[in-house]
């Protein structure tokens, strides 16, 4: 019997790794476009929010 090597957990790990690897490239590309337009770069910031979900 052949085992299914493509489990949901493996798909999630793959996508998580792909997004992490490409997020930096995408952000760099975006900032490069801002610089080329002569616009000021945004100041780094972060925010968070709590959302209550009723199950």
Order of alpha helices (4+ residues) and beta strands (2+ residues): alpha
